Amino acid sequence: MARRDLADLEAFAMVADHRSFTRAATRLGTSQSALSHAVRRLEGDLGIKLLSRTTRSVCPTEAGEQLLQTLAPALAGIDARLEGLTRLRDRPAGNVRITCSRHAAETVLWPAIEAVMTRFPEIGVELSLDGSLTNIVADRFDAGVRLGEQVEKDMIAVRIGPDLRMLVVGSPAYFADHPPPATPRDLTHHACINLRMATRGDLYAWEFEKNGRALKVRVSGRLVVNEQELAVRAALAGQGLAFVMVDRIADHLASGALVPVLEDWSPPFAGHHLYYPDRHNLTPAFRAVLGELKARAG
């Protein structure tokens, strides 16, 4: 037997349960004629009579009663599941997957995620720390976090953090033996701590700008790391100059443990943005996370 059309099965079940085409049509919001055609089509497909009809009443045959007993729990289960999905649509529940850098997770994402999970116990969150430019659609993430300048044009981007700034820093001990660089080009004469990029695998070219003039410098040194935190530790130890986010070294700058140079070549730039592919069909859980991030950014 071919798989029955669910609408025909529901039409039969409603008529058999109410013993009336009129009452069943009212419940389903359709016509008696449409119900009659649906039941006859089902009987024709099955090759058996399901309802006994008289001018005064409708009742299921023996075969119809057996089919009704089978359908009733199945249709009830479908209704319950659909109602559950409707509740899921209307309340924050479910899982949210976000890919981001460690810096984004620590500075802007985690405070918001912690607040959302405390307020909504039915929300689960997966944070995947990855510095590469992940394809969130292919890897089935709900969203990703990148710096504003890295967000693809076909994505919806929402700013979730302040402007950021990077500075070249070194320890007082390092500068005791090396004169501070006056221009970015002078960095080629210094021991610099290189950063291996997760996105492409090559070494990061240090980026500067002054009076609208952009400049990239390929630096060299004996140490290469793939985390800014390691570059900070190496700079504190006097191993060379590091180019790192200001918010990672605020305490070291305040204490004098690290000394900034080339500050006039290091303007702020667009900070972290949450990006996702479609502004429609957002789950309540994702909307809750997005709303918290927006509120904190505002």
GISULUR-V281855 format. One record per backbone hydrogen bond with DSSP energy under -1.0 kcal/mol. NH is the residue of the N-H (numbers start at 0). CO is the residue of the C=O. E is the energy in kcal/mol with one decimal. If there is no record, write none. Layout:
NH | CO | E
NH | CO | E
//
This chain:
8 | 4 | -1.9
9 | 5 | -2.6
10 | 6 | -2.2
11 | 7 | -2.4
12 | 8 | -2.5
13 | 9 | -2.3
14 | 10 | -2.2
15 | 11 | -3.0
16 | 12 | -2.2
17 | 13 | -2.1
18 | 14 | -1.7
19 | 14 | -1.0
23 | 19 | -1.6
24 | 20 | -2.4
25 | 21 | -1.9
26 | 22 | -2.1
27 | 23 | -2.2
28 | 24 | -1.2
29 | 24 | -2.1
34 | 30 | -1.8
35 | 31 | -2.6
36 | 32 | -2.4
37 | 33 | -2.1
38 | 34 | -2.6
39 | 35 | -2.5
40 | 36 | -2.4
41 | 37 | -2.1
42 | 38 | -2.7
43 | 39 | -2.6
44 | 40 | -2.3
45 | 41 | -2.3
46 | 42 | -2.1
47 | 42 | -1.3
51 | 58 | -3.5
53 | 56 | -2.7
58 | 51 | -2.0
60 | 49 | -2.3
64 | 60 | -2.9
65 | 61 | -2.0
66 | 62 | -2.3
67 | 63 | -2.6
68 | 64 | -2.1
69 | 65 | -1.5
70 | 66 | -2.7
71 | 67 | -2.7
74 | 70 | -3.2
75 | 71 | -2.1
76 | 72 | -2.3
77 | 73 | -2.0
78 | 74 | -2.5
79 | 75 | -2.4
80 | 76 | -2.3
81 | 77 | -2.6
82 | 78 | -2.4
83 | 79 | -2.1
84 | 80 | -2.2
85 | 81 | -2.1
86 | 82 | -2.1
87 | 83 | -2.1
88 | 84 | -1.9
89 | 85 | -1.5
90 | 86 | -1.4
93 | 121 | -2.3
95 | 123 | -2.1
97 | 125 | -2.8
98 | 142 | -1.7
99 | 127 | -2.4
104 | 100 | -2.2
105 | 101 | -2.5
106 | 102 | -2.3
107 | 103 | -2.1
108 | 103 | -2.5
109 | 104 | -2.8
112 | 108 | -2.9
113 | 109 | -2.9
114 | 110 | -1.5
115 | 111 | -2.3
116 | 112 | -2.7
117 | 113 | -1.6
118 | 114 | -2.0
119 | 115 | -2.7
122 | 119 | -1.9
123 | 93 | -2.8
125 | 95 | -2.9
127 | 97 | -2.8
129 | 99 | -3.3
133 | 131 | -1.8
135 | 133 | -1.1
138 | 134 | -2.3
139 | 136 | -1.1
140 | 135 | -2.9
141 | 96 | -1.9
142 | 96 | -1.5
143 | 274 | -2.1
144 | 98 | -1.8
145 | 272 | -2.1
147 | 270 | -2.0
149 | 146 | -2.3
154 | 151 | -1.6
155 | 275 | -2.8
157 | 273 | -2.9
159 | 271 | -2.3
160 | 271 | -1.0
163 | 268 | -2.5
166 | 243 | -2.5
168 | 241 | -2.7
169 | 258 | -1.7
174 | 170 | -2.1
175 | 171 | -1.2
176 | 173 | -1.3
185 | 182 | -1.4
186 | 183 | -1.7
187 | 184 | -1.6
188 | 185 | -1.9
189 | 186 | -2.0
191 | 219 | -2.4
192 | 240 | -3.0
193 | 222 | -2.1
195 | 224 | -3.4
196 | 201 | -3.1
200 | 196 | -1.6
203 | 194 | -2.8
205 | 216 | -1.8
207 | 214 | -3.1
208 | 264 | -2.1
209 | 212 | -2.1
212 | 209 | -2.0
214 | 207 | -2.8
216 | 205 | -2.5
224 | 193 | -2.6
230 | 226 | -1.4
231 | 227 | -2.4
232 | 228 | -2.0
233 | 229 | -2.3
234 | 230 | -2.3
235 | 231 | -2.5
236 | 232 | -1.5
237 | 234 | -1.7
238 | 233 | -2.5
240 | 190 | -2.5
241 | 168 | -2.4
243 | 166 | -2.1
245 | 164 | -2.9
247 | 244 | -1.0
248 | 245 | -1.5
252 | 248 | -2.6
253 | 249 | -2.4
254 | 250 | -2.1
256 | 251 | -1.2
257 | 251 | -1.6
258 | 169 | -3.4
260 | 167 | -2.5
264 | 261 | -1.5
265 | 262 | -1.6
268 | 163 | -2.6
272 | 145 | -3.2
273 | 157 | -2.9
274 | 143 | -2.8
275 | 155 | -2.0
286 | 282 | -2.6
287 | 283 | -2.1
288 | 284 | -1.9
289 | 285 | -3.0
290 | 286 | -2.8
291 | 287 | -1.9
292 | 288 | -2.3
293 | 289 | -2.5
294 | 290 | -2.4
295 | 291 | -2.1
296 | 292 | -2.3
297 | 293 | -2.7
//
